[in-house]
């Protein structure tokens, strides 16, 4: 009976066996450790430890919350902190940084892998006179995008990124107002084959105003390119339906004009032309002539060309007639 009583007394000890690991120094004022309990895993949550933060001067516990750790958090039997390789690299269990630009370091606590594509997700606790207080607005930024957000101390801005597949990305910029993250710019880009479509929301007088533009994708391989001295570019290339596509962009490759309707190739002059509304465009290897009524413009200050205009197989394009 005494032996059985001894075993029963020991059972709670073994059932709640704990291991603790110190955090590598992340602050002059605080120290930290994680407590790993075999019984701590919760089927509804990904948290698998408790992260404690103590005041160095007196050892007082000032913060204790469930957290998530993984094998790469360890280095020489200690737990790394302040690792933030954005967007897809290593992001540690604790990021200790000033997120609301009040001069006090705040806490980003990794609680699982709930961000995009199963990436790390964080709860945010802002420093105040009572310690560290959970903030829902910042937590949304740390858990609903691709990993932890980034902090621009110089501009006092926060940035997030998220994506869906290979072809859609979103980049957002926030400022902090009354301890809330307020968006000031949201840029969405969508790759649609030849072009990249952009939707831009900017905060103007307290409201988000939307505009859009498209760029000629850099991985295209046009048959003929003219780069003008002012940086603008003209491209001739085969479209997705075996048609000829004319593209004119600014120096940043933002599209100013596209055309893929009816073209005319003149064998004698070795020119290709088209009419867009009331304007006629005549293209040669030496530039572009634009006729608007009685006015004529010559775009012939060329910096360089690429490809061969004369070797284009005009008769293979479905929208090119030859004379």
Buried (B, 14 or more C-beta within 10 A) or exposed (E): EEEEEEEEEEEEEEEEEEEEBEBBEBBEEBBBBBBBBEEBEEEEEBBBBBBBBBBEEEEEEBBEBBBBBEEEBBEEEBBBBBBBEBBEEEBBBBBBBBBBBEEEBBBBBBBBBBBBEEBBBBBBBBBBEEEBBEBEBBBBBBBEBBBBBBBEEEEEBBBBBBBEEEEEBBBBBBBBEEBBBEBBBBBBBBBEEBBBBBBBBBBEEEEEEEEEBBBBEEEBEBBBBBBBEEEBBBBBBBBEEEBBBBBBBBEEBBBEEBBBEEBBBBEEEEBBBBBEEEBBBBBBBEBBBBBEEEEEEEBEEBEEBEBEBEEBEBEEBEBBEEE
